[in-house]
């Protein structure tokens, strides 16, 4: 697969032939996105052409309206890896910036889709918007298609149990702590990668040492609570079981919002290392306990529940 991270870098091989292009933000690369992209690839290859996904490294709203920009289900590094697992030939993913925001939608279609990507067929979802003031969408693509010599198809959302799969619904599920519902729509567990930073060692004094994670501010976390998780260390092929607390630590007078992971039966120093955590099951909400001893007792029960919840799970690092 070829990956181009800017418009200036695009250089399709002469052998590319007819190209079929899917356009979208594709945050999460969920089951709906995968159905769109795999369907596009199947049709492109059957016609002797190549399949291209056009997306962005960041969410467009981070430039258009930062105050309302959602946190990302899949930051660019993860989204790239997820796209590379699909039968695509090319991924084009520039950073969305003020120049792309100001680009007239007709110019995007003519110069990017048709000239740079040689699109003979374009697919999008029903909600895809592009160009200055988000003026472009499925209607404009359908209007321009005959004049510019490509075919256009708007694909309806994929449904799960009667409800459409969307990045917005996945964010809502994660915010509510419904991580298993989110995983069903994603087709995988929600995954967060972050560096371990220094904490205050309160967990160690309770008998449950924790790695204090510092996720990027743009990354979406599940709602506050305690979760059973699989933890991937940089130097281990197989994950370790763990439990993760997201919240304010009211029992110990916490004053900042933290993400802490206890890696079960692990001994070693994780400070400064990058951990990847896959969130499997929500065990309980965060609550205040009457004493550190009561909290330690609950953590012991959480440990047992986490091991039970994780038993038998097949796990893949994405």
Secondary structure by P-SEA (a helix, b strand, c coil): cccccccccccccccccbbbbbbcccccccaaaaaaaaaaaaaaaaacbbbbbbbbcccccccccccccccccccaaaaaaaaaaccccbbbbcccccccccccaaaaaaccccccccccbbbbcccccccccccccaaaaaaacccccbbbbbbcccccccccccaaaaaaaaaacaaaaaaaaacccbbbbbbbcccccccccccbbbbbcccccccccccbbbbbbbbbcccccbbbbbcccccccccccccccbbbbbccccccccccbbbbbbbccccccccccccaaaaaaaaaaaaaaaaaaacccccccc
